[in-house]
Amino acid sequence: MRILVAEDDTRLARLVERGLAAEGHDVQVAHDGEEALFLAREALPDLIVMDVMMPRLDGFECVRQMRAERMDTPVIFLTARGQLDDRVKGLDLGGDDYLVKPFAFDELTARVRALGRRAAGAEGDVLTSGRVSLDVRRHETSVDGVAVDLSPTEYRLLEHLMRHVGQALTRQAILSAVWGFDSEPEPNAVDLYVHYLRRKLGDAVAIATVRGVGYRLDRAV
């Protein structure tokens, strides 16, 4: 999964980042609430580990704004606060789980896995848009029931677009989601692979160019 860790304690953030990366996750770190909110919007992570007490914008307000903008990314609050009122507030604002410092790293990874399973179950195994179907479990793509051969990068790009139908995605957000936070693809990689998808899928799916922003997969074709 692509995980955003929002934590102003640089030592703890580094430990969590390394631990989650060792579990096979693609991890990005923010050290204050405003940076966390920006990356939540731009990088579209699959899950956020969110500290509450952060400079510039606290974790509660960050999640409140995310939910107001209809971002449903799962959030685990990670904080030294252990009072019941704070736990209730965090969950009421839209948090999905709450872990109090100090914590065992095994418990954090177990909660990450649990939220990952929940999100996967909610999304289902097959994504559809227009005449295109994408079987997540089988890693297969088809148009009108006929299989289409996509490269791994083409598949990841199509899956990302299909998970965000109707949403204008910036090129940087697509790069982070499809190529990874730490990769350095060619500057025109997104444009090139959108071209590949359009060529292979034809009019079966509508990938619109959003001038000055990036791309959007339209709901109807």
C-alpha positions in Angstrom: 0.0 0.0 0.0 0.9 3.6 -0.4 1.1 5.0 3.1 1.5 8.6 4.3 3.0 9.0 7.8 2.2 12.5 9.3 4.5 12.8 12.4 6.5 15.9 13.6 8.8 13.8 15.7 11.5 13.1 13.1 13.0 10.2 14.9 9.7 8.4 15.3 8.7 9.3 11.8 11.9 7.7 10.5 11.4 4.5 12.5 7.8 4.1 11.3 8.8 4.9 7.7 11.5 2.3 7.8 9.4 -0.3 9.5 6.5 0.1 7.1 8.8 0.1 4.1 10.3 -3.2 5.4 6.8 -4.6 5.3 6.6 -3.8 1.6 4.7 -0.5 1.7 5.5 2.6 -0.3 5.9 5.3 2.4 5.9 9.1 2.3 6.4 11.3 5.4 5.0 14.7 6.3 6.2 16.6 9.3 3.3 19.1 9.9 -0.4 19.1 9.3 -0.4 21.4 6.3 2.1 19.3 4.5 0.1 16.2 5.4 -3.1 17.7 4.0 -1.3 18.7 0.8 0.1 15.2 0.3 -3.3 13.6 1.1 -4.7 15.7 -1.8 -1.9 15.3 -4.2 -0.4 11.8 -3.6 -3.8 10.1 -2.8 -2.3 7.5 -0.4 -4.1 4.3 0.4 -3.8 4.9 4.2 -2.6 7.7 6.5 -0.9 7.3 9.9 -1.7 10.7 11.5 -0.2 12.2 14.6 -2.6 14.6 16.4 -0.2 17.2 17.9 1.5 18.7 14.9 2.6 22.2 14.0 0.7 24.5 11.5 -2.4 22.2 11.5 -3.2 19.5 14.1 -4.2 16.0 13.0 -7.9 16.4 14.0 -8.3 19.5 11.8 -6.4 17.8 9.0 -8.8 14.9 9.0 -11.8 17.2 9.4 -10.8 19.0 6.2 -10.2 15.8 4.4 -13.6 14.4 5.2 -15.2 17.8 4.3 -13.6 17.4 0.9 -15.0 13.9 0.6 -11.6 12.2 0.9 -12.3 8.8 2.4 -8.7 7.6 2.9 -8.5 5.4 6.0 -6.7 7.2 8.9 -5.0 5.7 12.0 -4.5 8.4 14.6 -1.1 8.0 16.3 -0.6 10.2 19.4 0.5 10.5 23.0 -3.1 11.5 23.9 -4.9 8.6 25.6 -7.9 10.2 27.1 -11.3 8.7 26.1 -12.6 12.1 25.0 -9.7 12.5 22.5 -10.3 9.0 21.1 -14.0 9.7 20.7 -13.3 13.0 19.0 -10.8 11.5 16.6 -13.2 8.7 15.5 -16.2 11.1 15.3 -14.1 13.4 13.0 -13.6 10.5 10.6 -10.6 8.6 11.9 -10.7 4.8 11.5 -8.5 3.7 14.3 -6.5 5.1 17.2 -3.1 4.0 18.6 -1.6 5.6 21.7 2.1 6.2 22.1 4.2 4.4 23.2 3.1 1.5 21.0 4.4 -1.8 19.8 5.3 -1.6 16.1 3.7 -5.0 15.6 0.4 -3.6 16.7 0.7 -0.7 14.2 1.4 -3.1 11.3 -1.5 -5.3 12.4 -3.9 -2.3 12.3 -2.5 -1.3 8.9 -3.2 -4.7 7.6 -6.7 -4.7 9.0 -7.6 -1.4 7.4 -6.0 -2.5 4.1 -8.2 -5.6 4.1 -11.3 -3.6 4.9 -10.5 -1.1 2.1 -9.9 -3.9 -0.4 -13.1 -5.6 0.6 -15.1 -2.4 0.2 -13.7 -1.7 -3.3 -14.4 -5.2 -4.6 -12.4 -7.4 -6.9 -13.7 -6.0 -10.2 -13.6 -2.4 -11.3 -15.7 -1.2 -14.2 -15.8 1.9 -16.3 -17.7 2.1 -19.5 -17.0 -1.1 -21.4 -13.8 -1.7 -19.5 -13.5 -4.2 -16.6 -10.4 -4.6 -14.4 -10.1 -7.7 -12.3 -7.9 -6.7 -9.3 -7.5 -10.2 -8.0 -6.6 -11.8 -11.3 -4.7 -8.7 -12.6 -6.7 -8.9 -15.9 -8.2 -6.2 -18.1 -11.0 -6.7 -20.6 -13.1 -4.7 -23.0 -16.6 -6.1 -23.7 -15.4 -9.3 -22.1 -12.4 -9.6 -24.5 -9.0 -9.6 -22.7 -6.6 -6.7 -23.4 -2.9 -7.1 -22.8 -1.5 -4.2 -20.7 2.0 -3.7 -19.4 2.4 -3.6 -15.6 2.7 0.2 -15.7 -0.3 0.6 -18.0 -2.3 -1.6 -15.7 -1.4 0.4 -12.6 -2.3 3.6 -14.3 -5.6 2.3 -15.5 -6.4 1.0 -12.0 -5.5 4.3 -10.4 -7.8 6.2 -12.8 -10.6 3.7 -12.3 -10.4 4.1 -8.5 -10.8 7.8 -8.9 -13.5 8.1 -11.6 -14.6 11.7 -12.2 -11.7 13.2 -10.3 -9.2 15.4 -11.9 -5.8 14.0 -11.0 -2.6 16.1 -11.3 0.4 14.6 -13.2 2.4 14.6 -9.9 -0.4 12.7 -8.1 -0.4 10.1 -10.8 3.4 9.8 -10.8 3.4 9.3 -7.0 0.6 6.7 -7.1 1.7 4.7 -10.2 5.4 5.0 -10.2 6.0 5.4 -6.4 7.0 8.3 -4.2 10.8 7.8 -4.6 10.9 7.0 -8.3 12.3 9.3 -11.0 10.4 8.5 -14.2 10.8 10.6 -17.4 9.1 14.0 -17.2 6.5 13.0 -19.9 5.9 9.5 -18.5 2.3 10.2 -17.5 1.4 11.6 -20.9 3.1 8.8 -22.7 1.3 6.0 -20.8 -2.1 7.8 -21.1 -1.4 7.7 -24.9 -0.6 4.0 -24.6 -3.9 3.3 -22.8 -5.9 5.4 -25.3 -4.4 3.4 -28.1 -5.1 0.0 -26.6 -8.5 0.8 -25.2 -9.9 3.1 -27.9 -13.3 4.6 -27.2 -14.1 1.9 -24.6 -13.0 4.3 -21.9 -12.9 8.1 -21.8 -9.6 9.5 -20.4 -10.1 13.3 -20.5 -7.2 15.8 -20.6 -7.7 18.5 -17.9 -5.8 21.5 -19.2 -3.2 22.7 -16.8 -3.9 19.9 -14.3 -3.6 16.4 -15.7 -6.2 13.7 -16.5 -9.7 12.5 -15.5 -11.4 9.3 -16.2 -15.0 10.3 -17.1 -17.9 8.4 -15.6 -19.7 7.7 -18.9 -18.4 7.0 -22.4 
